Amino acid sequence: MAILKKKLDAGQYNLKDQVVAINRVTKVVKGGKNMSFAALVVVGDPGAGVVGYGSGKAKEVPQAIRKGIEAAKKNLFRINLTETTIPHQVLGRYGSGHVLLKPAPEGTGVIVIRVLAGGALSGSEERHAIASPPPEPIGSAMNYNADIARARRLMPLVTEGFAANLTEAATRFAITEPSVSTILVGIATPQQFEDALAAVLKGPLPPAALERLTSLRQGFAGEPR
């Protein structure tokens, strides 16, 4: 028996959008290759317990994101909440992957883990004598040295005066979202911890820095993760 669900009207909610991933797509055709970008976007209204996801494809990144947002708004569904959290534990499976969702105690916000990716996002190869070895990549993920090289491509945030160093930039970016209550830094040296602590005291990155970061991240589109 088919189950019909009422379609939610996006205009009734205060939706916020978040770009999850941007990938470069190349299609081989007669006479050459056509390159475009695919954007995966999530939208939601936390207060109403409404969320949606969608993807968009276009020859330019902004247009792909816009199409993704439009698709997500057409795919809204409601999440059952008990006050501000889910009512019970949920285990989701997709292929070989597992996602565990657990109800959060009152006062718990979003917990951001490995803010510095084990030291890689500092852009430095330095590791303390008692630090664990550089972590091995998971699956097809990039290795530690490749992560460091990618982090160094964010140096304009430092040279243009948005942050004193990459550690500060990564830490202040992590606390930009108001729902974040806890960050786990993931350091390679004691100095990185000191820099991260000082960064928290400065507060979130300003809007101009976030715009610059967005433009830098667009350069990573289509690269291996």
N, C-alpha and C positions, 0 to 999 in steps of 0.2 A: 504494500500500500504506500503510495507516494505521500510524503509529508511536505506541505506547503508552508513556507515561512514568509512572514510579512516583510517586505522590503523597507529598509530604514531610509528615511529622507536625510541626506547629508546636511541640508540647510537648517535642520533643527538642532544641530550640535555645534559646539565650539571645538572644531577639529584642529589638531596639530599634526604636522607631517614630519616624517623622519626618513631620510634616504638610508637604506640598508646597504645597498651595493650598486656599483656602476661597472658594467662590463663592456669591453669592446667586442663587437661581433663582426666577423668578416665572412662574407658570402662570395664564393667563387662562381662567377658567371662567364658566359662566353665573351671573350674580349678583355677579361680582367677580373678585378675584385671590387665588391661593394662593401664599404666599411660603414658601420653604424654603431650606436651605443644603446645598451639595454639597462634600464634603471629599475631596481626593486624598491618600492616605497611602502611605508606603513603609515596610516593615519589613525587618529583616535581621539576620543574625549574621555579622559580619566574620570571626570566627575559623573558621567553618564554610563560608564562601563561599556563603551562602544569602541570597536576597533575594526580596521579593515586593511587589506593589503592588495597591492596591484603592481603590475609591471608595465613599462612603457618603452617603446623603441623608436629612435629617431636618428637622424644624421648628426645632430648636435646634442650635447649633454643636457642643457636646460630644457629643450623640448622633450627629451626622453623622460626627465623628471616630472615635467608638467603632465605628460600622458600617464605616467605612473600614478600620480596623485589623483587624476580623474578616474582612473580604473579602480583605485582603492576606495574612493568615495562611492562607487557603484557596488562595492562588495563589502558593505558594513554588516557586522553582526554584534550581538550583545553578549557580554561575558557576565555570568552570574557571580555577584560579589556579596560578601558579608562585610558590610561597612566598607573598608578600604582594601580588602584582600579576598582571595578566592576561598570558598568554604571548606575545601578539603584538598588533599594531595592528589596530583595528577601526573601520570607517567605517559609521555607521548613517544611513539616509535615511528621512524620513517627510514626504511632500509635498515642499515646497520647502526643508525644513530638513535640516541635516546635523549629526551628532554624531560627533566624532572622539575615540576612546579610544586612549591610547598607554601601553605599559608604563612604569612609573616606576622609576628607578634606586633601588638600595637606600638606605634612609634618607629617601626623599622622602615627605612626607605630603601632605595636601590643601592645595592652593594656592587661597586666597580672593582674588579680584580685585575691584577697584573698591569697596573697603570703604566709602569715603565717596561713591561714585557721582559722581566728578568734583567733589566739594565739596558736592553737594546735601544729603547726610545730615548736614552740619554745621548745617543750618537757616539758613544765612546766604547772602545774595546776593553777598557780597563776593568779588571776584576780583582776583588780583594783576595788575599791569600787563602782565606778560609771559605770563600764563596764556592758554591757548587759549580760544577762544570757547565758551560753553556748548554741550554736545553736542546734536545734533539727535536727536529720538526715533527709534527703530527700529520700523518698521511702525506698529502702533496704540498703541505705548507712550506714556506720559505725557511731556509736555515738561519741561524743566529746572525751570521755575518751579513747576510742579505738584508735582514731586518735592520741592522745598524746602518747599512748603506742607504736604505730607504728613509730611515729617520733623518739622516743628514740632508736629505732633499727638502726637509722642513726648516732648514736653517734660516730662510728669509724671515721667519717669525722672530728670530734673535737679531739678525742684522738690521731689521727694520724697526727694532725697538719695542716689540710687543712683549718680549720676555727676556730675562737675563741669560737663560740657557734653555736647552731642549727639555731638561728635566722639569723646569718651571712651567714651560708651555704645556707639556703632557699632563702635569698635575692640575694646573688651573683649568685645562679643558675638561678633565674628568669631573670637576665640581661645578661645571657650568649649568648642568641640569639641576633644577631646584629639588627634584625628588631624590637626589643622591644623598644618602646619610653616612655612608662608609666607603672608604677606598683602601684597597690593599695594594701597596706600591710595587713590590717585586723589584728589589734592588740588587746591584752587583757590588757596590762599595758603600761604606758608611757616609761618604760625602753626598751620595745621591739621596740618602735618607734626609740629611740635613737640608739639602736643596729643596726636597719635596715638602718638608715641614715649613720652610720659609715661604714656599709658593702658596700653600694653603692659607697662610695668614694674609696674603695679598688678595685673595678672593678669586672669583671666576674671571676668565678672559673677557675683555671688552668686545662689543659687537664688531668693531673694525677688525680685531684679530680673528674672530670666527669667520668673517667674510674672506679674509686672506687665507685662512686655513682651508676653506672650502675650495678656493681657486687652486691651491696647491694639490689638494687631494684629487682633483679632476685629472691631474697628470698621471695618476696611478691607475686610471680606468683601463680595464682589460688585462692588467698585469697579474701574474700568479700571486696568491695570497700567502 
